[in-house]
Amino acid sequence: MGHKHLENINIESIAVLATPREIQRALPQTPTTVSTVMKGRETIERILDRDDPRLLAIVGPCSIHNLDAAEEYARRLKRLSEELQDSIYVVMRVYFEKPRSVLGWKGLINDPFMNDTFNIEEGIRMARNFLMRVAEMGLPAATEVLDTLMPQYIGDLISWSVIGARTAEAQTHREIASGISTPVGFKNATDGSFDAAINGMRAAMGPHHFLGVTKDGLPAVFSTTGNGYPHIVLRGGKRPNYDTASIAVCEQALAAAGLPLNIIVDCSHGNSNKKPEKQGDVMRDILAQIETGNRSIRGFMLESHLEWGTQPMTKDPKKLRPGCSVTDGCIDWAKTEELLREAHERNKRVMEGGRRIGKK
C-alpha cells in the first residue's frame, strides 16, 4: 500500500493558479492607480492620527456580483466624494469575498459566474481589473481580508483593509494584519464583545513570523514589523453598540490596552439589525455624539448599492438585478446621497467650530 492512501483523501481536484506576479504583470498598476492608492492610505493615516479633521466614510455594496453595476456605482460615488471632500473622505467598499457561517455564495473571486464553476483564477483577474478601474477614477478602495493569499494578488490596489468579526480572533489574520500595507480595522465579535478585536489590534501592532507564498508562488517565511494603524470597527452584536454608553466602554477598553482611541462605526450589520432603513439612524446618532464633543469616532461604514434591499440568489444568474445586493440588504443610491450630504454638512459645522483642531 502506497502513501496515496494517506494524503488528499477528500480532495477531488487541484488546479494550479497563476502566481501573484503573473497576474500583476497581466494587469499592471499605472501612475494614476499608484497615486490613488498611496493618497488613500496616507489620508486615512492622517485621519487616524487626527492630522486631518475629516470623517472617513467607507461606503459601497455588501458584496459585488455585477461589475458593470459596481462600476456605475463607483462613478456616482466618485462624483459625490468630490462634492463632500472638505469634511468627508469617501472610500469605496469593494468586497469580493464573503465569509459564510455555513454555506452560500462566497463572492466574486470564489465563484465569479455564480454557477458553482468556482473559476477562482478568473475571479482574481476580474477583481483586480475592477480595482484598477476604480483607482483610475481616483477613488480609493476598501476590502475585507478573508483568504490569506489574496493580498498578494490585489493588496497593492487597496487603501483600507478590515479583519471581519469571524476572523478577528484568528492568529493567521492577526499575523497578516501585522504585515499588511494599509491601515487595518478589526471588527468586534459577532456577540458584540470588544476583546477579540482589541487583542487582534495589539497583536497586529507587534512583529510576527508566519508562512506565506511569495509573488512567484514559492512558500516562504514572512517577517513583519507590525502595523502602525490598527483600529476597532464597531458592528454591533446581540444588540447595537454605537450608542454613547457603548462608545464610552469601547474607549475605556482601548485606553486600558494602551491603544489609540480610534473607532469606526459600521452602520449596518448588528448595529442596524440588518435593516437597511436603520443605517441612517446609526449614522445620525454618531454625528450627534461628534457634535457634542466625541473625538474617538473617526468614521463610519454604510452598506449601499444602486438599488434598495437585497435579492435571493437564483439558479440563473442572468435573472439577477445588477444593482441590487445578493448578500446583506443595502440602502439605495438616493438614500446614500442624502445621508452622505447630511454627514458632510454636520461635520463641516463641527470642523468650523474648531472642536476637532488639535490632538487629544
Secondary structure, DSSP 8 states (H G I E B T S, - for coil): --GGGTS-TT---------HHHHHHHS---HHHHHHHHHHHHHHHHHHHTSS-SEEEEEE-SS---HHHHHHHHHHHHHHHHHHTTTEEEEEE-------SSSS---TTT-TTSSS---HHHHHHHHHHHHHHHHHTT--EEEE--STTHHHHHGGG-SEEEE-TTTTT-HHHHHHHHH-SS-EEEE--TTS-SHHHHHHHHHHHS--EEEEE-TTS-EEEEE----S-EEEEE--SSS---SHHHHHHHHHHHHHTT----EEEESSGGGTTT-GGGHHHHHHHHHHHHHTT--SEEEEEEEB-SSSBB----SSGGGS-TTSBSSS-BB-HHHHHHHHHHHHHHHHHHHHTTTT-S--
